[in-house]
Amino acid sequence: MFMEYVCTHSYFQFQRNRYFYIQQYPPFMFELIDVIILIGISQGLFLSLTILRIPKANKRANIILALLIFIATYMLIGRFLMFRFLTKATFFYTWIFDLPLYLFGPLVFLYTKRLLFHKNEEKTFSKWHFLPALVFLAGTLALFVIYNPDTYFEAYSQGKFKVIFNLVFVSVIVSNMYYLFRSFVLLKQFRKVSKESFSFYQNPVNYLTYFLVALSTIIVIWTLTFVNNQFLNRFFQIFTYDLVWAIVPVFIFVIGYYSLRQPDLFRVVTEKEAKVQKKRLNEMEISFLRGKLDALMIDEKLYLESELTLVDVSKKLQTSSNNLSWLLNNVYKTTFYDFINSYRVKEFLKKVENEEHLQHTILALSLDVGFKSKSTFNKAFKLTMNDTPSNYIKKHRAA
């Protein structure tokens, strides 16, 4: 929006060239970037309404997600109006479209917390996170009171807002980087909790990884563009603000792809991370549970169930999930995820010994022993055997 012109043109160049720009690109002539932005606006408006209507969805998280998409769409509208209908008035009031700049980071972090963790967990979120947004809103309202489009443009042409613009720009980037970092930390914590409770990686891990990486890409390119314009005199032609705006619709598309194709992943409930306690079980209880657990794995081959969870096994053992988690962590010295997958790898090795790999693909055999994907199987196999499945089979044939 307004900062795009601030960073791509000098203050006096803008005053000299603004009418030339309008004549060169009248409102009815669209460039490729305008088409991309219009597509982003249309899909953003559609998604922000559709996500709220997903049945049996995580309303608490999806309200935040719909708001994030609406904010991204709102800012795309501001960019489109700024460049298609550039006047002193639109240049002045474009500040309105920059109001959500300080909201995006905190909302992304809040959305990550609400999606990954149970509603009773991580429920506190200080209102102080939104203080920069309130300060920016107050500053914008003060600007509208003090200036009008003509006086603002005159002050701007004299370079009076240069320091303010740069401070806003840098602080917005730092704010978004900070909250993205905290969101990645939350995702890492969730992976750890999942390994304690699930024998497979849940869908939100991949979804949120793409979600956060898409946002990080936008911020990185935005930062490189700022450095390129301010300090390198636009030496790298690829780093322009058009590139930043072209990626925003891609971010919206990533959300749309997952929300419409896999709506079930928008509600995730995890077991609370079990806290290691001093001697939670006595020796008799440990011996009893170990015997039952080994029987479930060896005799019943419970690990063949691809959707197996800690809760499922604890019910079979007629004990609590916390007891089972404690047993695995402190007696078996492993996580539930690694414990189950080690049995699956052993079952795969049996199939190789029986030469079933000659009639079936490695992927088919991995699915048959309980893995949900090839990547999960490869990772578990390498962790257990310190080798890849294909190399192991080659060695087996040579032997």
BAMI-35582 format. One record per residue (C-alpha): x, y, z; residue in three letters; residue number from 1. Coordinates in pm, 1 decimal. Layout:
SITE, X, Y, Z, ALA, NUM .
...
This chain:
SITE, 0.0, 0.0, 0.0, MET, 1 .
SITE, 139.6, 344.0, 87.9, PHE, 2 .
SITE, 474.0, 199.0, 194.7, MET, 3 .
SITE, 514.7, 33.7, -142.9, GLU, 4 .
SITE, 536.5, 373.2, -310.2, TYR, 5 .
SITE, 747.2, 511.8, -29.6, VAL, 6 .
SITE, 1009.1, 242.9, -82.2, CYS, 7 .
SITE, 1005.5, 221.1, -460.5, THR, 8 .
SITE, 1022.9, 591.4, -537.4, HIS, 9 .
SITE, 1206.0, 886.0, -388.3, SER, 10 .
SITE, 987.7, 1150.4, -232.4, TYR, 11 .
SITE, 1026.6, 1400.3, -509.6, PHE, 12 .
SITE, 1003.7, 1139.8, -784.3, GLN, 13 .
SITE, 658.9, 1045.5, -663.9, PHE, 14 .
SITE, 531.0, 1401.8, -689.8, GLN, 15 .
SITE, 676.6, 1435.1, -1039.7, ARG, 16 .
SITE, 562.8, 1099.0, -1174.4, ASN, 17 .
SITE, 224.6, 1026.8, -1015.0, ARG, 18 .
SITE, 15.7, 1172.1, -1303.4, TYR, 19 .
SITE, 244.9, 1007.6, -1556.8, PHE, 20 .
SITE, 175.2, 675.9, -1382.5, TYR, 21 .
SITE, -201.3, 727.0, -1403.2, ILE, 22 .
SITE, -178.6, 812.1, -1772.8, GLN, 23 .
SITE, 43.6, 513.5, -1842.7, GLN, 24 .
SITE, -175.1, 270.7, -1645.6, TYR, 25 .
SITE, -534.5, 396.6, -1650.6, PRO, 26 .
SITE, -785.4, 218.7, -1423.7, PRO, 27 .
SITE, -934.9, 10.8, -1703.3, PHE, 28 .
SITE, -596.8, -137.5, -1812.4, MET, 29 .
SITE, -490.8, -437.3, -1600.7, PHE, 30 .
SITE, -143.0, -583.9, -1573.0, GLU, 31 .
SITE, -68.3, -946.3, -1479.1, LEU, 32 .
SITE, -11.6, -850.3, -1115.7, ILE, 33 .
SITE, -357.8, -691.0, -1105.8, ASP, 34 .
SITE, -515.7, -1011.4, -1235.8, VAL, 35 .
SITE, -331.6, -1216.7, -971.2, ILE, 36 .
SITE, -444.8, -979.3, -697.5, ILE, 37 .
SITE, -805.7, -986.7, -817.5, LEU, 38 .
SITE, -797.5, -1367.7, -808.9, ILE, 39 .
SITE, -655.6, -1349.3, -455.8, GLY, 40 .
SITE, -929.2, -1107.9, -350.0, ILE, 41 .
SITE, -1207.1, -1326.5, -488.2, SER, 42 .
SITE, -1078.8, -1650.1, -334.2, GLN, 43 .
SITE, -1002.4, -1471.3, -6.7, GLY, 44 .
SITE, -1356.9, -1340.6, 28.8, LEU, 45 .
SITE, -1492.5, -1685.0, -58.7, PHE, 46 .
SITE, -1268.1, -1868.8, 189.5, LEU, 47 .
SITE, -1322.3, -1628.4, 479.6, SER, 48 .
SITE, -1695.1, -1707.8, 459.7, LEU, 49 .
SITE, -1663.8, -2077.2, 370.6, THR, 50 .
SITE, -1426.2, -2175.0, 652.1, ILE, 51 .
SITE, -1678.3, -2059.2, 910.7, LEU, 52 .
SITE, -1934.2, -2297.7, 762.2, ARG, 53 .
SITE, -1720.7, -2613.3, 778.9, ILE, 54 .
SITE, -1932.7, -2867.9, 971.1, PRO, 55 .
SITE, -1802.9, -2997.3, 1304.4, LYS, 56 .
SITE, -1509.2, -2759.7, 1276.8, ALA, 57 .
SITE, -1289.3, -2600.4, 1538.6, ASN, 58 .
SITE, -1483.6, -2276.0, 1563.3, LYS, 59 .
SITE, -1236.4, -2110.4, 1798.5, ARG, 60 .
SITE, -945.7, -2158.6, 1559.1, ALA, 61 .
SITE, -1141.6, -2110.9, 1239.5, ASN, 62 .
SITE, -1277.3, -1771.9, 1344.8, ILE, 63 .
SITE, -916.6, -1653.5, 1376.3, ILE, 64 .
SITE, -827.5, -1814.0, 1042.0, LEU, 65 .
SITE, -1121.9, -1648.3, 867.2, ALA, 66 .
SITE, -1013.1, -1315.1, 1016.4, LEU, 67 .
SITE, -655.3, -1367.3, 891.9, LEU, 68 .
SITE, -777.6, -1442.4, 540.7, ILE, 69 .
SITE, -1007.5, -1140.5, 549.0, PHE, 70 .
SITE, -717.3, -917.7, 661.3, ILE, 71 .
SITE, -497.4, -1045.9, 376.9, ALA, 72 .
SITE, -784.1, -987.4, 133.0, THR, 73 .
SITE, -852.8, -643.5, 278.7, TYR, 74 .
SITE, -491.1, -540.4, 222.0, MET, 75 .
SITE, -497.9, -678.4, -133.0, LEU, 76 .
SITE, -798.9, -456.4, -200.0, ILE, 77 .
SITE, -601.7, -159.9, -67.4, GLY, 78 .
SITE, -309.3, -235.1, -297.3, ARG, 79 .
SITE, -539.8, -268.9, -598.4, PHE, 80 .
SITE, -720.4, 60.5, -530.1, LEU, 81 .
SITE, -393.5, 241.0, -462.8, MET, 82 .
SITE, -240.4, 156.6, -798.2, PHE, 83 .
SITE, -548.6, 149.9, -1018.5, ARG, 84 .
SITE, -707.4, 469.9, -887.3, PHE, 85 .
SITE, -413.7, 675.7, -765.5, LEU, 86 .
SITE, -508.9, 1024.4, -648.7, THR, 87 .
SITE, -412.3, 1240.1, -351.6, LYS, 88 .
SITE, -723.2, 1117.0, -171.1, ALA, 89 .
SITE, -656.6, 746.1, -228.7, THR, 90 .
SITE, -291.6, 798.9, -138.0, PHE, 91 .
SITE, -397.4, 961.9, 190.2, PHE, 92 .
SITE, -673.3, 722.2, 290.9, TYR, 93 .
SITE, -473.9, 412.1, 199.5, THR, 94 .
SITE, -358.2, 429.3, 561.1, TRP, 95 .
SITE, -692.7, 264.4, 639.0, ILE, 96 .
SITE, -581.7, -51.4, 459.8, PHE, 97 .
SITE, -260.1, -68.6, 663.3, ASP, 98 .
SITE, -436.9, -75.9, 1000.8, LEU, 99 .
SITE, -416.9, -459.5, 1029.7, PRO, 100 .
SITE, -37.6, -466.5, 984.9, LEU, 101 .
SITE, 27.2, -518.5, 1356.7, TYR, 102 .
SITE, -262.7, -761.1, 1398.3, LEU, 103 .
SITE, -137.6, -1028.3, 1163.8, PHE, 104 .
SITE, 148.4, -1164.6, 1375.7, GLY, 105 .
SITE, -45.9, -1202.6, 1703.8, PRO, 106 .
SITE, -341.3, -1357.3, 1520.9, LEU, 107 .
SITE, -117.5, -1613.4, 1347.8, VAL, 108 .
SITE, 27.6, -1711.7, 1685.6, PHE, 109 .
SITE, -318.2, -1729.2, 1845.7, LEU, 110 .
SITE, -448.9, -1938.7, 1555.3, TYR, 111 .
SITE, -157.7, -2182.8, 1589.1, THR, 112 .
SITE, -230.2, -2227.3, 1961.3, LYS, 113 .
SITE, -601.6, -2278.8, 1911.1, ARG, 114 .
SITE, -558.9, -2525.9, 1628.5, LEU, 115 .
SITE, -295.6, -2744.4, 1789.2, LEU, 116 .
SITE, -398.0, -2760.6, 2150.1, PHE, 117 .
SITE, -712.5, -2851.8, 2336.0, HIS, 118 .
SITE, -936.7, -2561.8, 2427.5, LYS, 119 .
SITE, -847.0, -2603.7, 2795.5, ASN, 120 .
SITE, -476.2, -2574.0, 2717.9, GLU, 121 .
SITE, -278.7, -2265.9, 2629.2, GLU, 122 .
SITE, -595.2, -2062.2, 2668.2, LYS, 123 .
SITE, -436.6, -1744.1, 2800.2, THR, 124 .
SITE, -343.5, -1480.6, 2547.2, PHE, 125 .
SITE, -250.4, -1141.0, 2682.0, SER, 126 .
SITE, -419.5, -836.3, 2532.5, LYS, 127 .
SITE, -81.1, -665.0, 2539.2, TRP, 128 .
SITE, -3.7, -847.1, 2213.7, HIS, 129 .
SITE, -244.0, -607.4, 2042.3, PHE, 130 .
SITE, -101.8, -289.0, 2195.6, LEU, 131 .
SITE, 111.8, -200.7, 1886.0, PRO, 132 .
SITE, -202.4, -227.8, 1671.1, ALA, 133 .
SITE, -387.8, 12.4, 1902.3, LEU, 134 .
SITE, -96.7, 258.9, 1893.8, VAL, 135 .
SITE, -89.7, 241.8, 1514.8, PHE, 136 .
SITE, -466.9, 298.0, 1502.8, LEU, 137 .
SITE, -436.4, 601.6, 1730.8, ALA, 138 .
SITE, -157.6, 742.2, 1513.1, GLY, 139 .
SITE, -365.5, 691.2, 1198.6, THR, 140 .
SITE, -668.3, 867.1, 1350.9, LEU, 141 .
SITE, -444.2, 1155.4, 1461.0, ALA, 142 .
SITE, -308.1, 1181.5, 1106.5, LEU, 143 .
SITE, -661.5, 1206.3, 966.4, PHE, 144 .
SITE, -744.2, 1482.1, 1215.3, VAL, 145 .
SITE, -429.1, 1687.9, 1153.2, ILE, 146 .
SITE, -404.8, 1650.4, 775.1, TYR, 147 .
SITE, -623.8, 1636.8, 469.9, ASN, 148 .
SITE, -521.7, 1481.5, 134.0, PRO, 149 .
SITE, -363.8, 1805.4, 5.1, ASP, 150 .
SITE, -168.7, 1903.3, 318.6, THR, 151 .
SITE, -61.5, 1542.9, 373.9, TYR, 152 .
SITE, 71.8, 1511.9, 19.5, PHE, 153 .
SITE, 259.4, 1838.6, 54.1, GLU, 154 .
SITE, 421.7, 1727.3, 382.3, ALA, 155 .
SITE, 498.6, 1387.7, 233.6, TYR, 156 .
SITE, 663.4, 1545.6, -73.1, SER, 157 .
SITE, 894.8, 1736.0, 161.8, GLN, 158 .
SITE, 1007.9, 1407.6, 318.5, GLY, 159 .
SITE, 854.7, 1472.2, 662.1, LYS, 160 .
SITE, 725.4, 1115.8, 696.7, PHE, 161 .
SITE, 1038.9, 931.5, 585.0, LYS, 162 .
SITE, 1155.8, 832.7, 934.9, VAL, 163 .
SITE, 803.1, 737.0, 1045.3, ILE, 164 .
SITE, 747.3, 521.5, 738.4, PHE, 165 .
SITE, 1073.8, 335.5, 788.1, ASN, 166 .
SITE, 1006.3, 282.0, 1159.8, LEU, 167 .
SITE, 662.1, 140.8, 1082.7, VAL, 168 .
SITE, 802.1, -79.8, 809.4, PHE, 169 .
SITE, 1085.3, -224.8, 1019.7, VAL, 170 .
SITE, 871.1, -269.4, 1332.2, SER, 171 .
SITE, 601.5, -455.4, 1134.4, VAL, 172 .
SITE, 860.6, -693.9, 989.3, ILE, 173 .
SITE, 1018.9, -756.1, 1330.2, VAL, 174 .
SITE, 676.7, -811.4, 1488.2, SER, 175 .
SITE, 572.4, -1066.7, 1227.9, ASN, 176 .
SITE, 907.5, -1247.9, 1246.5, MET, 177 .
SITE, 875.1, -1269.7, 1624.9, TYR, 178 .
SITE, 528.0, -1424.0, 1616.8, TYR, 179 .
SITE, 618.2, -1660.4, 1335.1, LEU, 180 .
SITE, 914.4, -1781.8, 1539.4, PHE, 181 .
SITE, 688.9, -1842.3, 1839.9, ARG, 182 .
SITE, 442.8, -2027.1, 1615.7, SER, 183 .
SITE, 719.2, -2257.1, 1489.7, PHE, 184 .
SITE, 816.0, -2323.6, 1853.3, VAL, 185 .
SITE, 456.3, -2423.2, 1928.3, LEU, 186 .
SITE, 455.7, -2656.1, 1628.4, LEU, 187 .
SITE, 775.4, -2818.9, 1753.9, LYS, 188 .
SITE, 616.4, -2868.1, 2095.6, GLN, 189 .
SITE, 313.0, -3026.8, 1932.7, PHE, 190 .
SITE, 534.3, -3271.1, 1743.3, ARG, 191 .
SITE, 681.1, -3380.3, 2075.5, LYS, 192 .
SITE, 337.3, -3424.4, 2231.4, VAL, 193 .
SITE, 221.6, -3618.7, 1925.4, SER, 194 .
SITE, 508.6, -3862.3, 1958.1, LYS, 195 .
SITE, 390.7, -3931.1, 2312.5, GLU, 196 .
SITE, 30.6, -3996.3, 2209.3, SER, 197 .
SITE, 10.6, -4102.3, 1844.6, PHE, 198 .
SITE, 173.6, -4369.5, 1629.4, SER, 199 .
SITE, 153.9, -4136.7, 1328.9, PHE, 200 .
SITE, 201.9, -3769.2, 1247.5, TYR, 201 .
SITE, -127.9, -3584.8, 1238.8, GLN, 202 .
SITE, -244.5, -3380.7, 940.7, ASN, 203 .
SITE, -209.7, -3040.4, 1112.9, PRO, 204 .
SITE, 167.3, -3083.1, 1129.0, VAL, 205 .
SITE, 201.1, -3074.8, 749.6, ASN, 206 .
SITE, -72.1, -2814.4, 709.6, TYR, 207 .
SITE, 72.8, -2574.6, 966.4, LEU, 208 .
SITE, 422.6, -2625.0, 830.0, THR, 209 .
SITE, 306.8, -2511.1, 484.0, TYR, 210 .
SITE, 98.3, -2234.8, 644.0, PHE, 211 .
SITE, 388.0, -2089.9, 844.0, LEU, 212 .
SITE, 644.4, -2141.0, 566.7, VAL, 213 .
SITE, 418.0, -1951.6, 322.7, ALA, 214 .
SITE, 394.1, -1661.7, 568.0, LEU, 215 .
SITE, 767.7, -1671.9, 636.6, SER, 216 .
SITE, 837.8, -1658.2, 262.5, THR, 217 .
SITE, 626.4, -1343.9, 231.1, ILE, 218 .
SITE, 808.6, -1177.3, 522.3, ILE, 219 .
SITE, 1154.0, -1274.6, 393.0, VAL, 220 .
SITE, 1083.7, -1144.4, 42.1, ILE, 221 .
SITE, 927.3, -831.5, 191.5, TRP, 222 .
SITE, 1244.3, -774.0, 397.5, THR, 223 .
SITE, 1476.9, -837.2, 101.6, LEU, 224 .
SITE, 1273.0, -595.8, -109.5, THR, 225 .
SITE, 1300.4, -327.3, 158.3, PHE, 226 .
SITE, 1678.9, -373.6, 180.5, VAL, 227 .
SITE, 1706.7, -379.8, -199.4, ASN, 228 .
SITE, 1515.4, -51.8, -234.4, ASN, 229 .
SITE, 1661.9, 135.7, 60.9, GLN, 230 .
SITE, 2027.0, 33.0, 52.2, PHE, 231 .
SITE, 2101.3, -130.0, -283.7, LEU, 232 .
SITE, 1918.0, 116.7, -509.6, ASN, 233 .
SITE, 1701.4, -165.6, -651.0, ARG, 234 .
SITE, 2008.8, -357.6, -769.9, PHE, 235 .
SITE, 1820.1, -690.3, -771.3, PHE, 236 .
SITE, 1531.8, -648.7, -1012.5, GLN, 237 .
SITE, 1350.8, -957.9, -890.0, ILE, 238 .
SITE, 1290.3, -816.1, -542.1, PHE, 239 .
SITE, 997.0, -584.1, -604.7, THR, 240 .
SITE, 677.9, -530.8, -409.9, TYR, 241 .
SITE, 482.7, -685.6, -695.2, ASP, 242 .
SITE, 650.8, -1014.3, -600.2, LEU, 243 .
SITE, 533.1, -974.6, -240.6, VAL, 244 .
SITE, 175.6, -907.6, -346.3, TRP, 245 .
SITE, 181.2, -1197.9, -593.4, ALA, 246 .
SITE, 271.9, -1439.7, -311.5, ILE, 247 .
SITE, -15.9, -1331.8, -85.3, VAL, 248 .
SITE, -277.4, -1506.6, -307.6, PRO, 249 .
SITE, -58.2, -1818.6, -292.5, VAL, 250 .
SITE, -81.1, -1804.4, 87.9, PHE, 251 .
SITE, -459.9, -1781.1, 62.3, ILE, 252 .
SITE, -460.5, -2073.9, -180.6, PHE, 253 .
SITE, -260.2, -2291.7, 62.3, VAL, 254 .
SITE, -525.2, -2236.0, 328.7, ILE, 255 .
SITE, -805.6, -2296.4, 81.6, GLY, 256 .
SITE, -653.1, -2619.5, -42.9, TYR, 257 .
SITE, -631.3, -2772.5, 302.0, TYR, 258 .
SITE, -953.0, -2628.9, 444.7, SER, 259 .
SITE, -1169.6, -2752.1, 159.6, LEU, 260 .
SITE, -986.8, -3076.4, 77.3, ARG, 261 .
SITE, -924.2, -3188.7, 436.0, GLN, 262 .
SITE, -1173.3, -3009.2, 664.2, PRO, 263 .
SITE, -1127.4, -3277.2, 931.7, ASP, 264 .
SITE, -782.4, -3145.7, 1022.9, LEU, 265 .
SITE, -936.0, -2818.7, 1144.3, PHE, 266 .
SITE, -1024.3, -2979.5, 1474.0, ARG, 267 .
SITE, -741.5, -3146.5, 1661.0, VAL, 268 .
SITE, -745.0, -3268.4, 2015.2, VAL, 269 .
SITE, -428.0, -3405.1, 2171.4, THR, 270 .
SITE, -352.0, -3576.0, 2494.8, GLU, 271 .
SITE, -194.1, -3348.5, 2752.3, LYS, 272 .
SITE, 175.9, -3404.4, 2768.2, GLU, 273 .
SITE, 238.4, -3653.7, 3046.7, ALA, 274 .
SITE, 462.1, -3524.6, 3321.3, LYS, 275 .
SITE, 725.4, -3764.7, 3440.4, VAL, 276 .
SITE, 657.9, -3852.0, 3799.7, GLN, 277 .
SITE, 871.7, -4027.1, 4057.8, LYS, 278 .
SITE, 782.6, -4394.6, 4053.6, LYS, 279 .
SITE, 428.4, -4356.7, 3922.7, ARG, 280 .
SITE, 391.9, -4736.4, 3916.7, LEU, 281 .
SITE, 525.2, -4995.1, 4161.0, ASN, 282 .
SITE, 723.9, -5297.8, 4051.5, GLU, 283 .
SITE, 422.1, -5529.3, 4046.2, MET, 284 .
SITE, 220.8, -5285.9, 3830.2, GLU, 285 .
SITE, 516.0, -5239.1, 3595.9, ILE, 286 .
SITE, 559.7, -5612.3, 3551.2, SER, 287 .
SITE, 187.4, -5665.6, 3494.9, PHE, 288 .
SITE, 155.2, -5385.4, 3236.1, LEU, 289 .
SITE, 472.6, -5491.3, 3054.9, ARG, 290 .
SITE, 339.0, -5843.5, 3019.4, GLY, 291 .
SITE, 4.3, -5725.2, 2884.0, LYS, 292 .
SITE, 166.9, -5470.2, 2653.2, LEU, 293 .
SITE, 408.1, -5725.8, 2507.7, ASP, 294 .
SITE, 118.7, -5964.7, 2451.9, ALA, 295 .
SITE, -76.9, -5696.4, 2267.2, LEU, 296 .
SITE, 217.8, -5629.9, 2038.8, MET, 297 .
SITE, 342.7, -5985.9, 1984.6, ILE, 298 .
SITE, 23.9, -6191.9, 1994.8, ASP, 299 .
SITE, -246.1, -5949.0, 1878.0, GLU, 300 .
SITE, -16.2, -5733.9, 1661.9, LYS, 301 .
SITE, -203.4, -5421.4, 1763.1, LEU, 302 .
SITE, 59.3, -5208.9, 1586.4, TYR, 303 .
SITE, -90.0, -5306.0, 1248.3, LEU, 304 .
SITE, -367.4, -5051.1, 1309.9, GLU, 305 .
SITE, -248.8, -4738.1, 1128.9, SER, 306 .
SITE, -463.3, -4502.5, 1341.4, GLU, 307 .
SITE, -343.3, -4646.9, 1671.6, LEU, 308 .
SITE, -312.6, -4395.6, 1955.8, THR, 309 .
SITE, -191.8, -4396.3, 2314.0, LEU, 310 .
SITE, -551.6, -4383.9, 2433.7, VAL, 311 .
SITE, -642.5, -4691.4, 2227.6, ASP, 312 .
SITE, -362.9, -4899.1, 2379.4, VAL, 313 .
SITE, -426.5, -4775.8, 2733.6, SER, 314 .
SITE, -789.6, -4885.9, 2702.9, LYS, 315 .
SITE, -674.7, -5230.5, 2592.1, LYS, 316 .
SITE, -446.1, -5243.3, 2897.4, LEU, 317 .
SITE, -726.9, -5113.2, 3120.6, GLN, 318 .
SITE, -502.8, -4838.6, 3254.8, THR, 319 .
SITE, -472.1, -4462.6, 3209.5, SER, 320 .
SITE, -286.6, -4303.9, 2919.4, SER, 321 .
SITE, -60.7, -4129.1, 3171.4, ASN, 322 .
SITE, 39.0, -4465.2, 3321.8, ASN, 323 .
SITE, 118.9, -4605.4, 2978.2, LEU, 324 .
SITE, 314.5, -4295.2, 2881.7, SER, 325 .
SITE, 514.7, -4316.1, 3205.5, TRP, 326 .
SITE, 585.6, -4684.2, 3141.6, LEU, 327 .
SITE, 714.1, -4617.8, 2788.8, LEU, 328 .
SITE, 922.5, -4316.2, 2887.8, ASN, 329 .
SITE, 1078.1, -4456.0, 3205.4, ASN, 330 .
SITE, 1088.1, -4832.6, 3157.3, VAL, 331 .
SITE, 1110.1, -4882.7, 2782.3, TYR, 332 .
SITE, 1303.9, -4553.3, 2741.7, LYS, 333 .
SITE, 1111.1, -4456.3, 2430.2, THR, 334 .
SITE, 805.8, -4267.2, 2307.4, THR, 335 .
SITE, 477.6, -4422.2, 2203.1, PHE, 336 .
SITE, 545.6, -4319.7, 1841.1, TYR, 337 .
SITE, 887.1, -4489.6, 1829.3, ASP, 338 .
SITE, 768.8, -4791.1, 2029.6, PHE, 339 .
SITE, 486.1, -4876.1, 1788.3, ILE, 340 .
SITE, 692.0, -4804.3, 1477.5, ASN, 341 .
SITE, 973.4, -5031.8, 1594.1, SER, 342 .
SITE, 727.6, -5322.8, 1588.1, TYR, 343 .
SITE, 607.4, -5217.2, 1244.3, ARG, 344 .
SITE, 964.0, -5216.6, 1114.1, VAL, 345 .
SITE, 1021.4, -5565.1, 1257.1, LYS, 346 .
SITE, 705.0, -5684.7, 1082.8, GLU, 347 .
SITE, 833.0, -5534.6, 757.7, PHE, 348 .
SITE, 1164.3, -5720.0, 801.3, LEU, 349 .
SITE, 972.8, -6047.0, 839.2, LYS, 350 .
SITE, 798.2, -5980.9, 509.2, LYS, 351 .
SITE, 1134.6, -5919.4, 342.9, VAL, 352 .
SITE, 1265.8, -6244.8, 491.4, GLU, 353 .
SITE, 962.2, -6418.6, 339.2, ASN, 354 .
SITE, 1047.0, -6246.7, 6.7, GLU, 355 .
SITE, 709.7, -6071.5, -10.0, GLU, 356 .
SITE, 893.0, -5768.1, -149.0, HIS, 357 .
SITE, 931.7, -5960.0, -475.0, LEU, 358 .
SITE, 554.7, -5955.5, -529.6, GLN, 359 .
SITE, 472.2, -5619.4, -369.3, HIS, 360 .
SITE, 623.1, -5271.6, -361.5, THR, 361 .
SITE, 797.4, -5134.6, -53.5, ILE, 362 .
SITE, 516.4, -4882.5, -12.5, LEU, 363 .
SITE, 251.3, -5155.2, -18.3, ALA, 364 .
SITE, 437.4, -5355.8, 245.1, LEU, 365 .
SITE, 487.3, -5049.1, 466.1, SER, 366 .
SITE, 115.9, -4970.6, 454.9, LEU, 367 .
SITE, 40.4, -5334.7, 529.6, ASP, 368 .
SITE, 239.5, -5323.7, 854.2, VAL, 369 .
SITE, 61.5, -5010.5, 980.4, GLY, 370 .
SITE, 247.0, -4708.3, 845.5, PHE, 371 .
SITE, 36.2, -4428.1, 700.6, LYS, 372 .
SITE, 286.5, -4288.9, 451.7, SER, 373 .
SITE, 614.0, -4367.8, 278.7, LYS, 374 .
SITE, 795.8, -4078.1, 444.8, SER, 375 .
SITE, 697.4, -4191.0, 795.8, THR, 376 .
SITE, 805.8, -4546.3, 715.7, PHE, 377 .
SITE, 1144.2, -4437.8, 574.4, ASN, 378 .
SITE, 1213.5, -4224.6, 879.7, LYS, 379 .
SITE, 1118.9, -4502.1, 1124.8, ALA, 380 .
SITE, 1314.1, -4764.2, 930.4, PHE, 381 .
SITE, 1630.3, -4556.0, 924.0, LYS, 382 .
SITE, 1596.0, -4481.4, 1295.7, LEU, 383 .
SITE, 1562.0, -4852.0, 1376.7, THR, 384 .
SITE, 1799.8, -5008.6, 1123.2, MET, 385 .
SITE, 2035.5, -4717.3, 1052.8, ASN, 386 .
SITE, 1979.7, -4782.2, 683.0, ASP, 387 .
SITE, 1724.6, -4711.9, 409.9, THR, 388 .
SITE, 1468.4, -4980.2, 313.3, PRO, 389 .
SITE, 1600.3, -5007.3, -44.4, SER, 390 .
SITE, 1962.9, -5047.7, 68.1, ASN, 391 .
SITE, 1861.7, -5305.9, 325.0, TYR, 392 .
SITE, 1677.0, -5510.0, 61.3, ILE, 393 .
SITE, 1979.7, -5492.0, -172.9, LYS, 394 .
SITE, 2204.6, -5622.4, 104.8, LYS, 395 .
SITE, 1950.3, -5894.5, 182.1, HIS, 396 .
SITE, 1952.8, -6007.8, -181.0, ARG, 397 .
SITE, 2332.2, -6006.6, -191.5, ALA, 398 .
SITE, 2346.4, -6218.5, 120.2, ALA, 399 .
